[in-house]
Amino acid sequence: MLKRADFAAIKKETKLLVQENIRKAEAERRFNDEVQPPDYSRMLKITQDTVFLRKDLPWLLWAALVRIVLMLGAKLAIWFSFGGRVEGRENLRGVKSAVLVCNHVHNLDNLIVRWGVRGHQLYITVADFNNMKGFLGAFMRAGGCMAFSDSFGGMKNLSASVSECLEKKHYVLYYPEKAMWPWYQKPRPFLDGAFHAAVSNKVPVVPMFIVFQEPPAWRKVLGCKKIGVMHILPPVYMKENLSRKENILYMKKAAQRSFCECYKNYFGKWPDTIEESEC
C-alpha cells in the first residue's frame, strides 16, 4: 500500500511532467494539445440519444440542490485554491443570454466563472472524457456540464441543447483553447466552436480572461501558488452587415484580441503565442 509520502511524490512528478509537456507543446506551437493524458475508462459516451437537459422532477430537484451547493462552495473553493477574485461584472449588464469564453488554466476555473456570473444560470461545455460514470459524473451534469462527442449525432444533439439554453436566456461557457494548461498565463489560439454557437443563436460572446499574480507572503504560507484574477471583458456582438462565416471569424478575432490586450495590460507586452495581425 502506498504511503502518504509516496502519493505526494507521484503528485509532484505528475505536475512536473505536465509542465514539461506544456513547455514542449508551446515550443512546437501546438497550443490546443492535451498535456495531461485523459482517462477514458470512466467515460460515458455522448450519442444522439443523450438527454442533456432532463426535465423529470427528481432530476430537477437534484440539479437545483447541486447548483446551490456549487454556488455556496464556489467562493470558498476559489479562495482556497487560487485566491480568485472577479473584476468587470458591470460588462454583464443587459446581457441576458451569451456564449462565454474563458482561458482554461485550472481544474476549478469554472467555479470562478460561476461566481462571476452569479444571478445567471450557467451551462458548461466540456471534453468527452469529463462525462463520467458514477456520482461525480452525475454531479457535474446536474451542475450544467454538457460534453462534446466524437459522433455527428452526438454533436448535433449538443448543439440543439446549447440553443435551448440560450433561448431560455442562460449563459453557456466554452473553453475555446480546448485543453486545460494548468497555471498557463498566455492566451492561446482559439478554436471555432464557441463562435459558431454564438452566431447560430444570435447572441454575444463575453470574453473572460484569468490572470495570475504573485500571492502575498501569508498566502504562500497557506500553500497558495498564485492569485487568480478573472476579468470579465466587454461583450462582442455580431455585425449585421457580415455573413455567418465572416461573423464567426470577426467574433473569434475580437475575443482573442481582448484576451491579448488584457494580458498586455498586466505584462506590458503582446503575448508571443498569437500574432497581433491575427486578431
N, C-alpha and C positions, 0 to 999 in steps of 0.2 A: 504494500500500500504506500502511495506517495505521501510524503510528509509536507507540511505547510511550506517549508523551505524549498522543496522540490517544485511545488506548484509556482512559487514566486520566481524561481529560476526559469521555468518554462515560459511563464508570462513575460518576463523580461526579454528572453531570447526571441519570443514571437514578436514583441514590439520592435526590437532591433531589426528583425527580418523585414517587417512591414516598412519601416523607414528606409531600409536599403532598397526594397522594391520600388518605393516612391522615387528615390534618387535615380534609379536606373530608368524608370519609365519617363521621368522628367527629362533626363539627358537624351533619350531617344524620341522625345516629343510624342509619347503615347499617353495622352492626358486622360483618356477615359478607361484605362486598364484597371481591372480589379487587382489590388495589391495585397488582398487577403483572400486566400483560397475559399470560395463559397462552399458551404455544407449543403449538399443536395439530398442527403439521406433523410432529412425530416421534412422535405418539401411536399406540399400538396399542389398538384398540377392545376393550373388555371385552364379551363376549357370554355367553349361557347355556352355551356350549361351552368357555369358557376354563377351563383347569385351573390353579387357584391352588396346590394342594398336590400337586405332582408326586411320584411315588413310584418313578420309574425310577432305577436305580443311578447312572448318570453324573450325573444332576441332583442326587441326594442327596449325592454326593461333592463336587460343585461348591458346593452350598449349605453344606455343612459347612466348606469352605475359606473361603467368603465370610464366614460368621459368625465364624470365628476371626480373620480379618483385621479385621472390624468391631470385635470386642471388644478386640483388641490396639491398634487405632488409635483407639478411642473416647476413652480417657482423654487421649491425646496431642492429638487433634484438638480436643476441647472446651477443653483447657488453652490451646492456641494461639489458638482462635477467640474465646472469651469467658471464659476463666479459670474454667470451670464447676466447681462442687462440688455434692455431694448431701447433704442433711440429711433425717432421718426414715426411714431404711431399716428401722428397727425396726417401722414400721407395716405392713411386708410379712410379718411373722412369722405363719405359719399360713395365709396367703392363697395357696392352691395354684393357683387359676385366677381370673382377673379381667379386667374391662374397665378399661383405664387411660384417664384423660382428662387432657390437658395443654394449657396455652396454647401457641399456635403463633406463635413470635416470632423464629425464626432458622432458616436453612436446615439447620443441624446440630443442632437441638434434639432430634431423635430419637436422636442419639448420647448425649446426657446422660441421656435416659430409658433407653437400652440399658445404659449404665454403672450407672445407679441400680438396675436390676432384675437385674443380673448374677446368674447362677445360675438364672434362669428363661428359657425360650425366648420370644422376643418376636416378634409379628407386628404390622404397622403398616398401617392403612387410609389410603389416600392418594387425592388427587383424580385423576380420569381422565387428565388431561394429564401426570401423573407416570408413567404406564405407557408407557414409551418403547421405541422400537426400538433395536437395536444393543447394544453391550456394556454401557453404563450401565444400560439398562433390565433386561437380564438379571441384572446385579449386584444391582440393587435388589430384584428379585423373589426372587433367591436369598437375600437378606438378610431376607426376610419381608414385603415390601411387597405389599399386595393393594389393587387400585384399585376405586373406585366406577364405576358405569356409568349411562348415561342411559336404559337399557332395563330393563324389568321383569325379563326373563330374566336379564340380567347381574347385577342387584341380588339376585335370588333365589339365583343361583349364589354370589355373595359371602357372603350370609347363611349359606348352608349351610357354606361353608368356615370362616367365623368360628366357627360352632357346633362344627365338628370340632376346631378349635384349642382351644377352651375345654373340650371334652370330654376332650382329651388333657392337661389341666392346664397349658396355656400362658397367656400374657398377650397381650391384643390391645389395641393403642393406637389411640384415636380422638382427633382434634382437634375438639372439639365447637364451637369458634368458627369452624370451617371454613377460612377463608382465613388465610394467613400475613401478619402485620403485623410487619415487621422492627423489633425493639427496642421494641415497644409494651409499656408497663408495666401498664396497667389490665386487669382481667378484662373479657371481652366476653360478651354473652348467648349461651347455648348453644343448639344445635340438638338434636333429639331422638334421632338415630340411635344414639349410644353407649348410651343408656339403654334403648332398645328391645332392643338386643343383650344387655345385662345381664339384663333382666327375662326375655327369651325363654329365656335359658340358665341362669337362676337362679344368677348369680354376682355378687359385689360389684363396686362401682365404686371404683377407687382414684384420687382426685384428685391431680394433681401440678402445682404452680404454680412457674414460674420468675420470680424477682425479680432485677432488675438493680441493681447498686450501682456507685458510682464506683471505678475501679481505683486502686491506689497509683501513685505517680509513676513508679516503674521500669517498671510495666506500660504506662503511657501512652507511654513512650519506645519500647516494642516495638510500638506501634500498637493496643493493646487499648482499645476504647472503654468497655466496661462489664465488670463481673464478674457472671456469671450464677450464681445460687444456686437449685437446684431443690429444692423442699420436697415430700417425699412425705408426704401428709396422711392422716389416718385413713380407712380404707375405709368406704364407705356400703353397708349391707346392705338388702335388701328387707324389707318388713314383711308378715308372713303375713296380717294382717287387711285388707290393701288389695287392690283389684282390680289387674289388669295395668295398666290405664290410670292408676290412681292411683299405682301404684308407679313407673311411668315418670316421672310428674311429681314425686313425692316425691324420687326419687334425683337427678333433674336439679336440683331446687331445693337439695337438701342439698349437692351437689357445687359448685354456684355459690356457695353461702354460704361453703363452706370456702375457695374462691379469694378471695372478698371479704374474709374475716376475715384471711387470710394477708397480703393487700395492706394492710389496715388496721393490722396489727401492725407493718409496716415504715414506713408513711407517715402513720399517726396519723389517718386519715380513711377513711370508706367511699368506694369509687370512685363517680364520678358517671355511670358507664356502665350500672349496674344498680341499680334501686331496691331498697332493703333489704326492702321489702314483697313483692318478687317472689321472695325466697328462702325 
